[in-house]
Amino acid sequence: AALALIAGAVSTGIALQVRAANDKFTFPDSFDKGVQYLTVDKPNKQVHVFYAPHAAIEAAKSGKPLPEGTVITGVHYNAKLDKDGNPEKDANGRFIKADLRQFAVMRKEKGWGAEYPAEKRNGEWEYRIFTKDHAWNDKVQAGVCLDCHLPKASQDFVWSYDDLKKAK
């Protein structure tokens, strides 16, 4: 009984710790004050536009991990479709953005991610999907993002690390 009580207290403490981190992860209202460093036409007929702070770009250009407090925001749009359901393209051959879908945000803070098992942990990064209305979409489980970014451990878990280096 004593072990069950201790286990319950430990799991409650962990749950509170995880909850506290989640509560601190709010929509990054000033993401667009950073640098728009990448736009990607996706095969799923979407356009993703990425923003990062200047400090993250400078760190990447120096080959360093991104600093604590870094927030990378991907703004996802549906592509404008023609009558046949194919993406319309602009004069440069890029998809034309239509309606806003969602925001994919990754944020790095000291001590974050500690609650994940070692084989899933992405350093001190956390990930959230926010709706077009800036509400946290808690239907998207963190494991999806963790699994996707894990192969990029050598680039601080950032798929677009090399693109950060090219940003102006």
PEVENLIN-V977387 format. One record per helix or strand. SS is the DSSP state (2 for helix, 1 for strand). FROM is the first residue (numbers start at 1). LEN is the number of residues. If there is no record, write none. Layout:
BEGIN
SS_FROM_LEN + SS_FROM_LEN
END
This chain:
BEGIN
2_2_23 + 2_31_3 + 1_35_8 + 1_46_7 + 2_54_8 + 1_71_9 + 1_81_1 + 1_87_1 + 1_89_1 + 1_95_1 + 1_97_12 + 1_125_7 + 1_136_1 + 2_142_9 + 2_153_3 + 2_161_6
END
